[in-house]
Amino acid sequence: MWQELVRVAEHLGIRVRCEDVRAAGGLCVVYGERMIIVPRHKSLEERVELLASELARVNINDLYIAPQARELIERRRGAGQPSAEESPECAREGDGDGGENT
């Protein structure tokens, strides 16, 4: 499932990065590049859930996605995820000035 969700993100031009962050992670824009930051400390199940939730915020209607992956994304969409346009940036906790997010 993880590989399929990463493939979908990359097809949409969204880079997926597993990082050592204290923040919750999620879809953000760093130096003009859309990416999904996934905290490295999360379990594989939590990583899959986060990635599916963030993909639920973008338009995936015209893509072929494996049925189980699409179902997971659609369930997250039904959970009331804000669109990517509503909150396009995330901040790293603890940098003070936001560092990479400028």
ROSESE-565603 format. One record per atom (N, C-alpha, C): residue in three letters; atom name; x, z, y. Coordinates in nm, 4 decimals, m for minus. Atoms other than C-alpha are relative to their C-alpha. Example, Ala and Ser with C-alpha at 12.3 -4.5 7.8 and 13.67 -1.06 7.14 Angstrom:
2
   zaro   torvex          X          Z          Y
    ALA        N     0.0890     0.0000    m0.1190
    ALA       CA     1.2300     0.7800    m0.4500
    ALA        C     0.0900     0.0000     0.1200
    SER        N    m0.0820    m0.0060    m0.1190
    SER       CA     1.3670     0.7140    m0.1060
    SER        C    m0.0770     0.0730     0.1090
This chain:
102
   zaro   torvex          X          Z          Y
    MET        N     0.0832     0.0000    m0.1199
    MET       CA     0.0000     0.0000     0.0000
    MET        C     0.0874     0.0000     0.1260
    TRP        N    m0.0883    m0.0088    m0.1159
    TRP       CA     0.2817     0.0921     0.2403
    TRP        C     0.0566    m0.1374     0.0354
    GLN        N    m0.0600     0.1305    m0.0248
    GLN       CA     0.4498    m0.2470     0.2018
    GLN        C    m0.1009    m0.0992     0.0570
    GLU        N     0.1033     0.0902    m0.0511
    GLU       CA     0.1227    m0.4334     0.2609
    GLU        C    m0.0319     0.0313     0.1462
    LEU        N     0.0289    m0.0375    m0.1384
    LEU       CA     0.0516    m0.2375     0.5797
    LEU        C     0.1155    m0.0369     0.0927
    VAL        N    m0.1167     0.0397    m0.0803
    VAL       CA     0.4058    m0.2973     0.7067
    VAL        C    m0.0014    m0.1518     0.0192
    ARG        N     0.0078     0.1461    m0.0099
    ARG       CA     0.3642    m0.6701     0.6309
    ARG        C    m0.1025    m0.0421     0.1047
    VAL        N     0.1052     0.0302    m0.0972
    VAL       CA     0.0402    m0.6771     0.8328
    VAL        C     0.0504     0.0279     0.1414
    ALA        N    m0.0524    m0.0354    m0.1325
    ALA       CA     0.2033    m0.4987     1.1264
    ALA        C     0.1022    m0.1033     0.0470
    GLU        N    m0.1035     0.0959    m0.0382
    GLU       CA     0.5016    m0.7326     1.1251
    GLU        C    m0.0602    m0.1366     0.0304
    HIS        N     0.0673     0.1275    m0.0266
    HIS       CA     0.2725    m1.0369     1.1063
    HIS        C    m0.0635     0.0006     0.1394
    LEU        N     0.0597    m0.0145    m0.1328
    LEU       CA     0.1056    m0.9052     1.4226
    LEU        C     0.1053     0.0186     0.1093
    GLY        N    m0.1064    m0.0186    m0.0982
    GLY       CA     0.4437    m0.8702     1.5929
    GLY        C     0.0228     0.1454     0.0366
    ILE        N    m0.0167    m0.1440    m0.0236
    ILE       CA     0.4418    m0.4907     1.5653
    ILE        C     0.1071     0.0507    m0.0963
    ARG        N    m0.1098    m0.0533     0.0811
    ARG       CA     0.7641    m0.3343     1.4439
    ARG        C    m0.0369     0.1399    m0.0489
    VAL        N     0.0255    m0.1331     0.0560
    VAL       CA     0.7314    m0.0298     1.2137
    VAL        C     0.1350     0.0689    m0.0167
    ARG        N    m0.1254    m0.0758     0.0079
    ARG       CA     1.0035     0.2341     1.2493
    ARG        C    m0.0269     0.1422    m0.0451
    CYS        N     0.0031    m0.1399     0.0422
    CYS       CA     1.0455     0.5591     1.0595
    CYS        C     0.1121     0.0707     0.0743
    GLU        N    m0.0966    m0.0681    m0.0871
    GLU       CA     1.2178     0.7994     1.2971
    GLU        C    m0.0104     0.1512    m0.0152
    ASP        N    m0.0006    m0.1459    m0.0066
    ASP       CA     1.3164     1.1638     1.3218
    ASP        C    m0.0551     0.0409     0.1359
    VAL        N     0.0648    m0.0400    m0.1250
    VAL       CA     1.0653     1.2615     1.5911
    VAL        C    m0.0878     0.1215    m0.0262
    ARG        N     0.0912    m0.1136     0.0091
    ARG       CA     0.8658     1.5746     1.6592
    ARG        C    m0.1409    m0.0390     0.0412
    ALA        N     0.1311     0.0487    m0.0439
    ALA       CA     0.5796     1.3726     1.8086
    ALA        C    m0.0818    m0.0434    m0.1216
    ALA        N     0.0895     0.0414     0.1077
    ALA       CA     0.2804     1.2666     1.6010
    ALA        C     0.0274    m0.1420    m0.0460
    GLY        N    m0.0245     0.1395     0.0329
    GLY       CA     0.3979     0.9061     1.6063
    GLY        C    m0.1190    m0.0851     0.0376
    GLY        N     0.1104     0.0891    m0.0288
    GLY       CA     0.1781     0.6021     1.6473
    GLY        C     0.0442    m0.1273     0.0690
    LEU        N    m0.0221     0.1281    m0.0660
    LEU       CA     0.1456     0.2686     1.8237
    LEU        C     0.0449     0.0243     0.1432
    CYS        N    m0.0496    m0.0155    m0.1359
    CYS       CA     0.3483     0.2429     2.1417
    CYS        C     0.0742    m0.1261     0.0423
    VAL        N    m0.0777     0.1105    m0.0549
    VAL       CA     0.5384     0.0026     2.3638
    VAL        C     0.1314     0.0585     0.0489
    VAL        N    m0.1329    m0.0454    m0.0391
    VAL       CA     0.9136     0.0535     2.3993
    VAL        C     0.0764    m0.1217     0.0492
    TYR        N    m0.0688     0.1136    m0.0613
    TYR       CA     1.0978    m0.1801     2.6373
    TYR        C    m0.0765    m0.1299    m0.0229
    GLY        N     0.0838     0.1183     0.0130
    GLY       CA     0.8062    m0.4226     2.6123
    GLY        C    m0.0299    m0.0419    m0.1436
    GLU        N     0.0224     0.0332     0.1408
    GLU       CA     0.8077    m0.4294     2.2303
    GLU        C    m0.1011     0.0965    m0.0614
    ARG        N     0.0978    m0.0851     0.0679
    ARG       CA     0.5038    m0.3049     2.0394
    ARG        C     0.0590     0.0481    m0.1324
    MET        N    m0.0470    m0.0555     0.1267
    MET       CA     0.5949    m0.0719     1.7563
    MET        C    m0.0845     0.1194    m0.0398
    ILE        N     0.0650    m0.1194     0.0524
    ILE       CA     0.4503     0.1949     1.5372
    ILE        C     0.1124     0.0915    m0.0467
    ILE        N    m0.0995    m0.1001     0.0359
    ILE       CA     0.6680     0.5037     1.5175
    ILE        C    m0.0634     0.0910    m0.1057
    VAL        N     0.0480    m0.0834     0.1099
    VAL       CA     0.6245     0.6927     1.1889
    VAL        C     0.1012     0.1125    m0.0192
    PRO        N    m0.0932    m0.1107     0.0203
    PRO       CA     0.7774     1.0412     1.1678
    PRO        C     0.0533     0.0033    m0.1434
    ARG        N    m0.0676     0.0030     0.1293
    ARG       CA     1.0284     1.0467     0.8832
    ARG        C    m0.0392     0.1187    m0.0891
    HIS        N     0.0302    m0.1193     0.0790
    HIS       CA     0.9255     1.3983     0.7749
    HIS        C    m0.1356    m0.0069    m0.0707
    LYS        N     0.1318     0.0109     0.0629
    LYS       CA     0.5743     1.2838     0.6752
    LYS        C     0.0122    m0.0520    m0.1421
    SER        N     0.0040     0.0497     0.1376
    SER       CA     0.4888     1.2241     0.3106
    SER        C    m0.0419    m0.1468     0.0004
    LEU        N     0.0396     0.1397     0.0088
    LEU       CA     0.4268     0.8673     0.1915
    LEU        C    m0.1498    m0.0142     0.0268
    GLU        N     0.1443     0.0051    m0.0232
    GLU       CA     0.0519     0.9371     0.1880
    GLU        C    m0.0321     0.0137     0.1493
    GLU        N     0.0218    m0.0185    m0.1442
    GLU       CA     0.0637     1.0618     0.5493
    GLU        C     0.0485    m0.1215     0.0792
    ARG        N    m0.0513     0.1197    m0.0670
    ARG       CA     0.2723     0.7603     0.6526
    ARG        C    m0.0994    m0.1153    m0.0128
    VAL        N     0.0994     0.1057     0.0238
    VAL       CA     0.0181     0.5229     0.4955
    VAL        C    m0.1219     0.0231     0.0880
    GLU        N     0.1170    m0.0330    m0.0825
    GLU       CA    m0.2690     0.7012     0.6730
    GLU        C     0.0270    m0.0286     0.1478
    LEU        N    m0.0349     0.0240    m0.1402
    LEU       CA    m0.0895     0.6870     1.0093
    LEU        C     0.0067    m0.1500     0.0289
    LEU        N    m0.0134     0.1436    m0.0212
    LEU       CA    m0.0037     0.3196     0.9717
    LEU        C    m0.1366    m0.0683    m0.0029
    ALA        N     0.1349     0.0570     0.0068
    ALA       CA    m0.3611     0.2318     0.8682
    ALA        C    m0.0795     0.0349     0.1254
    SER        N     0.0715    m0.0419    m0.1211
    SER       CA    m0.5006     0.4309     1.1621
    SER        C     0.0441    m0.0805     0.1209
    GLU        N    m0.0501     0.0754    m0.1146
    GLU       CA    m0.2777     0.2505     1.4089
    GLU        C    m0.0369    m0.1481    m0.0108
    LEU        N     0.0425     0.1389     0.0174
    LEU       CA    m0.3570    m0.0918     1.2607
    LEU        C    m0.1494    m0.0164     0.0274
    ALA        N     0.1436     0.0049    m0.0298
    ALA       CA    m0.7257    m0.0059     1.3033
    ALA        C    m0.0246    m0.0205     0.1488
    ARG        N     0.0131     0.0135    m0.1449
    ARG       CA    m0.6627    m0.0199     1.6786
    ARG        C     0.0223    m0.1421     0.0493
    VAL        N    m0.0293     0.1370    m0.0405
    VAL       CA    m0.5647    m0.3887     1.6807
    VAL        C    m0.0882    m0.0981    m0.0773
    ASN        N     0.0846     0.1017     0.0623
    ASN       CA    m0.7447    m0.7105     1.5893
    ASN        C     0.0682    m0.0560    m0.1248
    ILE        N    m0.0532     0.0504     0.1265
    ILE       CA    m0.6835    m0.7938     1.2236
    ILE        C    m0.0966    m0.0975    m0.0661
    ASN        N     0.1077     0.0787     0.0600
    ASN       CA    m0.9929    m1.0079     1.1677
    ASN        C     0.0450    m0.1327    m0.0586
    ASP        N    m0.0398     0.1332     0.0449
    ASP       CA    m0.8097    m1.3399     1.1228
    ASP        C     0.1125     0.0009    m0.1030
    LEU        N    m0.1109    m0.0106     0.0946
    LEU       CA    m0.5459    m1.2109     0.8794
    LEU        C    m0.0504     0.0216    m0.1413
    TYR        N     0.0269    m0.0385     0.1384
    TYR       CA    m0.5502    m1.2087     0.5036
    TYR        C     0.0707     0.1322    m0.0223
    ILE        N    m0.0543    m0.1315     0.0326
    ILE       CA    m0.4989    m0.8481     0.3996
    ILE        C    m0.0540     0.0360    m0.1380
    ALA        N     0.0438    m0.0422     0.1327
    ALA       CA    m0.5114    m0.7182     0.0434
    ALA        C    m0.1241     0.0881     0.0154
    PRO        N     0.1281    m0.0711    m0.0159
    PRO       CA    m0.8645    m0.5790    m0.0107
    PRO        C     0.0117     0.1520     0.0148
    GLN        N    m0.0123    m0.1456    m0.0118
    GLN       CA    m0.7560    m0.2157    m0.0626
    GLN        C     0.0570     0.0405     0.1352
    ALA        N    m0.0595    m0.0300    m0.1304
    ALA       CA    m0.5442    m0.2210     0.2524
    ALA        C    m0.1022    m0.0224     0.1108
    ARG        N     0.1025     0.0270    m0.1016
    ARG       CA    m0.8227    m0.3824     0.4578
    ARG        C    m0.1050     0.1115     0.0004
    GLU        N     0.1003    m0.1073     0.0095
    GLU       CA    m1.0691    m0.1198     0.3305
    GLU        C     0.0510     0.1279     0.0660
    LEU        N    m0.0581    m0.1195    m0.0612
    LEU       CA    m0.8342     0.1613     0.4332
    LEU        C     0.0032    m0.0132     0.1522
    ILE        N    m0.0038     0.0229    m0.1451
    ILE       CA    m0.7862     0.0104     0.7813
    ILE        C    m0.1408     0.0083     0.0582
    GLU        N     0.1382    m0.0013    m0.0498
    GLU       CA    m1.1609    m0.0426     0.8241
    GLU        C    m0.0580     0.1415    m0.0003
    ARG        N     0.0461    m0.1407     0.0000
    ARG       CA    m1.2303     0.3205     0.7246
    ARG        C     0.0561     0.0737     0.1202
    ARG        N    m0.0609    m0.0633    m0.1171
    ARG       CA    m0.9879     0.4302     0.9959
    ARG        C    m0.0673    m0.0494     0.1274
    ARG        N     0.0680     0.0556    m0.1177
    ARG       CA    m1.1595     0.1976     1.2454
    ARG        C    m0.1338     0.0705     0.0187
    GLY        N     0.1285    m0.0701    m0.0055
    GLY       CA    m1.4914     0.3648     1.1620
    GLY        C     0.0134     0.1437     0.0457
    ALA        N    m0.0224    m0.1389    m0.0412
    ALA       CA    m1.3337     0.7015     1.2432
    ALA        C     0.0158     0.0125     0.1504
    GLY        N    m0.0008    m0.0079    m0.1464
    GLY       CA    m1.3400     0.6103     1.6137
    GLY        C     0.1366    m0.0088     0.0630
    GLN        N    m0.1318     0.0177    m0.0593
    GLN       CA    m0.9811     0.5038     1.6800
    GLN        C    m0.0136    m0.0702     0.1344
    PRO        N     0.0015     0.0733    m0.1267
    PRO       CA    m0.9261     0.4066     2.0456
    PRO        C     0.0736    m0.1312    m0.0178
    SER        N    m0.0695     0.1285     0.0097
    SER       CA    m0.8200     0.0466     2.0959
    SER        C     0.1409     0.0145     0.0552
    ALA        N    m0.1390    m0.0042    m0.0468
    ALA       CA    m0.4533    m0.0251     2.1596
    ALA        C     0.0075    m0.0144     0.1506
    GLU        N    m0.0007     0.0172    m0.1445
    GLU       CA    m0.5424    m0.1232     2.5146
    GLU        C    m0.0280     0.1301     0.0734
    GLU        N     0.0336    m0.1268    m0.0655
    GLU       CA    m0.6708     0.2276     2.5874
    GLU        C     0.1196     0.0927     0.0112
    SER        N    m0.1168    m0.0882    m0.0055
    SER       CA    m0.3408     0.4010     2.5094
    SER        C     0.1209    m0.0714    m0.0591
    PRO        N    m0.1053     0.0837     0.0542
    PRO       CA    m0.0537     0.1532     2.4721
    PRO        C     0.1381     0.0632    m0.0109
    GLU        N    m0.1326    m0.0588     0.0055
    GLU       CA     0.2361     0.3953     2.5045
    GLU        C    m0.0055     0.1390    m0.0602
    CYS        N    m0.0110    m0.1359     0.0515
    CYS       CA     0.3497     0.7074     2.3247
    CYS        C     0.1261     0.0606     0.0579
    ALA        N    m0.1175    m0.0670    m0.0554
    ALA       CA     0.5965     0.9640     2.4451
    ALA        C     0.0672     0.0805    m0.1089
    ARG        N    m0.0735    m0.0853     0.0918
    ARG       CA     0.8684     1.1316     2.2476
    ARG        C     0.0002     0.1401     0.0577
    GLU        N    m0.0077    m0.1379    m0.0454
    GLU       CA     0.8497     1.5061     2.2652
    GLU        C     0.1452     0.0417     0.0075
    GLY        N    m0.1316    m0.0589    m0.0076
    GLY       CA     1.1583     1.6843     2.3795
    GLY        C     0.1060    m0.0797     0.0734
    ASP        N    m0.1038     0.0731    m0.0734
    ASP       CA     1.3399     1.4052     2.5679
    ASP        C     0.0056     0.0423     0.1465
    GLY        N     0.0013    m0.0359    m0.1411
    GLY       CA     1.2398     1.5416     2.9048
    GLY        C    m0.0459    m0.1144     0.0862
    ASP        N     0.0355     0.1090    m0.0910
    ASP       CA     1.2337     1.2069     3.0854
    ASP        C    m0.0681    m0.1168    m0.0701
    GLY        N     0.0667     0.1086     0.0699
    GLY       CA     1.0751     0.9909     2.8179
    GLY        C     0.0977    m0.1005    m0.0571
    GLY        N    m0.1076     0.0804     0.0543
    GLY       CA     1.4040     0.8114     2.7489
    GLY        C    m0.0342    m0.1426    m0.0337
    GLU        N     0.0208     0.1356     0.0457
    GLU       CA     1.3242     0.5040     2.5423
    GLU        C    m0.1310    m0.0616     0.0448
    ASN        N     0.1335     0.0501    m0.0304
    ASN       CA     0.9684     0.4686     2.6710
    ASN        C    m0.0122    m0.0575     0.1394
    THR        N     0.0082     0.0547    m0.1347
    THR       CA     1.0579     0.3293     3.0119
    THR        C     0.0244    m0.1479     0.0012
